[in-house]
Amino acid sequence: MSKNGDFHDFYAQCRGWSLHLVRTYPTFDDIESVIAVSIWEHYSAGVDDEREMFRRVRVDVRRHVRTEARQSDIRKALSHVDSHGANRNRNDAINDAIDAISTSQRLAKLDVPDAAAAWVEHVSAAVRVPIPAQQRMAGLRWARTARKALVDA
């Protein structure tokens, strides 16, 4: 019997558990092709034990499903159209940008006293250098009053 005929017999022998894998992941349309490719790759590599083949194919299918799910999540997060066809995510991003601009404009109107200036620099710096406790307290007090002013504005 030719090697090709052997593969078809072996593939038919694996049909029962391959259908189980297809039923396990019903939301993925291409699972059957992933299974067939995986069986062929492992059979070509010399795996001819059905239990070992099932173990290896199951790992390949799970890896494929995880990758597809991750890519689907990324596509969903980047999608600008929700289930109702509205540009909800885009509008949310625009509203967030408007809020950020509004907040930065309100912050620009705040006067930072000299005592709190060191604390503001400390908090807004990429690398924070320790500041004395007295400056930290002055900054925290100013921030508390500034928050109240921003909420009321």
Residue frames as qw, qx, qy, qz and C-alpha x, y, z in Angstrom:
[[0.000, 0.890, 0.456, 0.000, 0.00, 0.00, 0.00],
 [0.389, 0.561, -0.042, 0.730, 1.30, 3.46, -0.82],
 [0.264, -0.133, -0.470, 0.832, 2.17, 6.01, 1.83],
 [0.293, -0.116, -0.125, -0.941, -0.74, 8.19, 0.63],
 [0.658, -0.278, -0.591, -0.374, -3.17, 5.27, 1.06],
 [0.529, -0.211, -0.662, 0.486, -1.79, 4.71, 4.55],
 [0.016, -0.010, -0.254, 0.967, -2.49, 8.32, 5.47],
 [0.499, -0.201, -0.319, -0.780, -6.09, 8.14, 4.23],
 [0.688, -0.284, -0.667, -0.029, -6.65, 4.98, 6.29],
 [0.408, -0.171, -0.532, 0.722, -5.06, 6.58, 9.34],
 [0.155, -0.092, 0.012, -0.984, -7.08, 9.79, 8.80],
 [0.622, -0.289, -0.489, -0.539, -10.30, 7.75, 8.61],
 [0.634, -0.246, -0.667, 0.305, -9.28, 5.98, 11.80],
 [0.239, -0.138, -0.367, 0.888, -8.92, 9.40, 13.51],
 [0.175, -0.427, -0.448, -0.766, -12.30, 10.63, 12.27],
 [0.507, -0.615, -0.604, -0.006, -14.15, 9.88, 15.54],
 [0.475, -0.573, -0.267, 0.613, -12.04, 12.06, 17.80],
 [0.215, 0.048, 0.247, 0.944, -11.60, 14.71, 15.12],
 [0.264, -0.580, -0.542, -0.548, -15.39, 15.12, 15.04],
 [0.540, -0.644, -0.450, 0.303, -15.29, 15.43, 18.83],
 [0.395, -0.281, -0.011, 0.874, -12.83, 18.33, 18.47],
 [0.013, -0.322, -0.453, -0.831, -15.06, 19.97, 15.85],
 [0.431, -0.670, -0.548, -0.256, -18.06, 19.74, 18.20],
 [0.557, -0.483, -0.340, 0.583, -15.94, 21.08, 21.08],
 [0.167, -0.409, 0.077, 0.894, -15.26, 24.33, 19.19],
 [0.392, 0.594, 0.690, 0.129, -18.47, 24.95, 17.20],
 [0.111, 0.927, 0.144, -0.328, -17.93, 28.71, 16.79],
 [0.162, -0.626, 0.557, 0.521, -14.76, 28.29, 14.74],
 [0.786, 0.500, 0.011, -0.363, -15.45, 27.52, 11.08],
 [0.552, 0.644, -0.529, -0.029, -11.97, 26.36, 10.13],
 [0.588, -0.502, 0.601, -0.203, -11.37, 23.78, 12.86],
 [0.941, 0.188, 0.282, -0.026, -11.72, 20.84, 10.44],
 [0.642, 0.700, -0.201, 0.239, -8.98, 22.21, 8.21],
 [0.162, -0.760, 0.549, -0.308, -6.75, 22.89, 11.23],
 [0.812, -0.248, 0.501, -0.168, -7.27, 19.29, 12.35],
 [0.898, 0.417, 0.117, 0.076, -6.53, 17.91, 8.88],
 [0.389, 0.798, -0.360, 0.288, -3.35, 19.96, 8.52],
 [0.398, -0.651, 0.572, -0.302, -2.20, 19.03, 12.01],
 [0.916, -0.045, 0.390, -0.082, -2.80, 15.33, 11.40],
 [0.790, 0.585, -0.048, 0.176, -0.89, 15.52, 8.13],
 [0.129, 0.824, -0.456, 0.311, 2.05, 17.38, 9.67],
 [0.549, -0.510, 0.609, -0.260, 2.37, 14.95, 12.59],
 [0.940, 0.169, 0.291, -0.047, 1.82, 11.89, 10.37],
 [0.640, 0.711, -0.203, 0.210, 4.52, 13.16, 8.01],
 [0.084, -0.753, 0.559, -0.336, 6.81, 13.58, 11.02],
 [0.391, 0.208, -0.891, 0.099, 6.34, 9.90, 11.85],
 [0.378, -0.053, 0.638, -0.669, 3.55, 9.89, 14.45],
 [0.481, -0.035, -0.710, -0.513, 1.36, 6.86, 13.74],
 [0.184, -0.273, -0.858, 0.393, -0.05, 6.14, 17.19],
 [0.154, -0.661, -0.534, -0.504, -3.65, 7.33, 17.39],
 [0.493, -0.759, -0.358, 0.228, -3.50, 8.39, 21.04],
 [0.477, -0.362, 0.096, 0.795, -0.32, 10.39, 20.53],
 [0.154, 0.335, 0.489, 0.790, -1.81, 11.93, 17.38],
 [0.278, -0.777, -0.521, -0.219, -4.95, 12.98, 19.29],
 [0.518, -0.663, -0.186, 0.508, -2.84, 14.58, 22.02],
 [0.389, -0.172, 0.273, 0.863, -0.75, 16.54, 19.51],
 [0.021, 0.478, 0.568, 0.670, -3.69, 17.58, 17.34],
 [0.354, -0.793, -0.494, 0.035, -5.67, 18.70, 20.39],
 [0.453, -0.546, -0.029, 0.704, -2.74, 20.93, 21.42],
 [0.243, 0.075, 0.448, 0.857, -2.57, 22.41, 17.90],
 [0.140, -0.645, -0.615, -0.431, -6.32, 23.05, 17.85],
 [0.418, -0.778, -0.365, 0.293, -6.29, 24.70, 21.27],
 [0.408, -0.344, 0.154, 0.831, -3.37, 26.90, 20.20],
 [0.099, 0.314, 0.560, 0.761, -5.29, 27.88, 17.05],
 [0.272, -0.748, -0.583, -0.165, -8.46, 28.65, 19.05],
 [0.444, -0.670, -0.202, 0.560, -6.54, 30.81, 21.54],
 [0.310, -0.132, 0.327, 0.883, -4.89, 32.74, 18.70],
 [0.041, -0.481, -0.624, -0.614, -8.20, 33.26, 16.90],
 [0.357, -0.777, -0.511, 0.090, -9.94, 34.36, 20.09],
 [0.425, -0.526, -0.034, 0.736, -7.16, 36.82, 20.87],
 [0.182, 0.053, 0.454, 0.871, -7.30, 38.27, 17.36],
 [0.167, -0.632, -0.659, -0.372, -11.08, 38.48, 17.55],
 [0.397, -0.747, -0.371, 0.383, -10.84, 40.38, 20.83],
 [0.338, -0.335, 0.180, 0.861, -8.36, 42.78, 19.27],
 [0.045, 0.312, 0.600, 0.735, -10.58, 43.31, 16.23],
 [0.279, -0.732, -0.614, -0.093, -13.55, 43.91, 18.49],
 [0.407, -0.660, -0.202, 0.598, -11.65, 46.41, 20.60],
 [0.237, -0.240, 0.332, 0.881, -10.48, 48.29, 17.51],
 [0.107, 0.522, 0.741, 0.410, -13.89, 48.19, 15.85],
 [0.042, 0.032, 0.119, -0.991, -15.64, 51.52, 15.54],
 [0.551, -0.167, -0.370, -0.729, -19.08, 50.08, 14.87],
 [0.353, -0.122, 0.793, -0.482, -21.18, 48.45, 17.59],
 [0.229, 0.232, 0.942, 0.079, -23.95, 45.87, 17.09],
 [0.285, 0.742, 0.505, -0.337, -26.50, 48.59, 16.31],
 [0.573, 0.560, 0.318, 0.507, -24.39, 50.10, 13.55],
 [0.103, -0.991, -0.026, -0.076, -23.63, 53.29, 15.46],
 [0.558, 0.509, -0.392, 0.525, -20.13, 54.68, 15.78],
 [0.651, -0.736, -0.158, -0.094, -20.27, 54.22, 19.53],
 [0.793, -0.303, -0.004, 0.529, -16.56, 53.57, 20.18],
 [0.417, 0.387, 0.153, 0.808, -15.57, 56.44, 17.94],
 [0.248, -0.781, -0.192, -0.540, -18.00, 58.78, 19.70],
 [0.754, -0.628, -0.126, 0.147, -16.73, 57.63, 23.08],
 [0.701, -0.040, 0.049, 0.710, -13.17, 58.39, 22.00],
 [0.152, 0.585, 0.188, 0.774, -14.22, 61.82, 20.76],
 [0.497, -0.789, -0.192, -0.306, -16.05, 62.54, 24.02],
 [0.804, -0.431, -0.077, 0.401, -13.00, 61.42, 26.01],
 [0.532, 0.218, 0.102, 0.812, -10.79, 63.74, 23.97],
 [0.122, -0.721, -0.208, -0.650, -13.20, 66.65, 24.51],
 [0.685, -0.709, -0.165, -0.028, -13.26, 65.93, 28.25],
 [0.769, -0.197, -0.019, 0.608, -9.45, 65.82, 28.33],
 [0.302, 0.446, 0.141, 0.831, -9.21, 69.14, 26.51],
 [0.376, -0.772, -0.228, -0.460, -11.79, 70.65, 28.81],
 [0.785, -0.566, -0.131, 0.217, -9.94, 69.38, 31.86],
 [0.660, 0.007, 0.030, 0.750, -6.60, 70.66, 30.60],
 [0.067, 0.626, 0.175, 0.757, -8.16, 74.07, 29.93],
 [0.571, -0.766, -0.168, -0.241, -9.56, 74.17, 33.48],
 [0.822, -0.355, -0.063, 0.442, -6.19, 73.06, 34.85],
 [0.494, 0.351, 0.077, 0.792, -4.44, 75.81, 32.90],
 [0.193, -0.763, -0.145, -0.599, -6.59, 78.38, 34.72],
 [0.756, -0.611, -0.204, 0.116, -5.48, 77.11, 38.14],
 [0.109, 0.837, -0.422, 0.330, -2.78, 79.04, 39.91],
 [0.877, -0.144, -0.376, 0.261, -0.16, 76.79, 41.46],
 [0.343, -0.923, 0.166, -0.064, 1.35, 78.40, 44.57],
 [0.296, 0.702, -0.628, 0.157, 5.12, 78.34, 44.96],
 [0.466, -0.391, 0.718, -0.339, 4.83, 75.93, 47.90],
 [0.833, 0.181, 0.473, -0.222, 3.00, 73.36, 45.74],
 [0.527, 0.721, -0.356, -0.274, 5.10, 73.80, 42.58],
 [0.016, -0.488, 0.873, -0.012, 7.68, 71.20, 43.64],
 [0.542, 0.095, 0.782, -0.293, 4.91, 68.68, 44.32],
 [0.688, 0.610, 0.125, -0.373, 3.28, 69.32, 40.92],
 [0.365, 0.681, -0.613, -0.163, 6.63, 68.76, 39.19],
 [0.258, -0.302, 0.901, -0.174, 7.17, 65.63, 41.27],
 [0.643, 0.278, 0.627, -0.342, 3.77, 64.16, 40.37],
 [0.666, 0.688, 0.040, -0.283, 3.95, 65.03, 36.67],
 [0.033, 0.692, -0.690, -0.209, 7.54, 63.84, 36.16],
 [0.839, 0.220, -0.456, -0.199, 8.26, 60.61, 34.30],
 [0.675, 0.006, -0.600, 0.429, 10.89, 59.71, 36.90],
 [0.438, -0.840, -0.150, -0.283, 9.92, 60.80, 40.37],
 [0.428, 0.322, -0.524, 0.662, 12.64, 62.22, 42.56],
 [0.436, -0.574, -0.629, 0.291, 11.82, 62.27, 46.28],
 [0.006, 0.659, -0.001, 0.752, 10.77, 65.64, 47.68],
 [0.064, 0.117, -0.673, 0.727, 10.76, 66.83, 51.30],
 [0.100, -0.480, -0.858, 0.154, 7.69, 66.04, 53.39],
 [0.033, 0.563, 0.278, -0.778, 6.88, 69.73, 53.82],
 [0.217, 0.301, -0.463, -0.805, 6.63, 70.28, 50.04],
 [0.180, -0.175, -0.935, -0.251, 4.63, 67.05, 49.65],
 [0.047, -0.541, -0.722, 0.428, 2.09, 68.16, 52.27],
 [0.127, 0.516, 0.001, -0.847, 1.78, 71.63, 50.71],
 [0.217, 0.155, -0.703, -0.660, 1.16, 70.04, 47.33],
 [0.149, -0.322, -0.935, -0.022, -1.42, 67.59, 48.68],
 [0.037, 0.574, 0.505, -0.644, -3.30, 70.42, 50.43],
 [0.198, 0.437, -0.268, -0.836, -3.31, 72.49, 47.26],
 [0.182, -0.003, -0.874, -0.451, -4.44, 69.46, 45.19],
 [0.024, -0.450, -0.849, 0.275, -7.38, 68.88, 47.55],
 [0.150, 0.641, 0.253, -0.709, -8.59, 72.46, 47.15],
 [0.162, 0.359, -0.559, -0.730, -7.90, 72.37, 43.39],
 [0.046, -0.200, -0.958, -0.202, -10.03, 69.21, 43.02],
 [0.082, 0.618, 0.640, -0.449, -12.92, 70.95, 44.76],
 [0.152, 0.607, -0.117, -0.771, -12.54, 73.94, 42.44],
 [0.118, 0.186, -0.789, -0.573, -12.49, 71.67, 39.37],
 [0.008, 0.375, 0.926, -0.035, -15.58, 69.77, 40.49],
 [0.095, 0.685, 0.450, -0.565, -17.47, 72.98, 41.14],
 [0.031, 0.457, -0.363, -0.812, -16.40, 74.54, 37.81]]
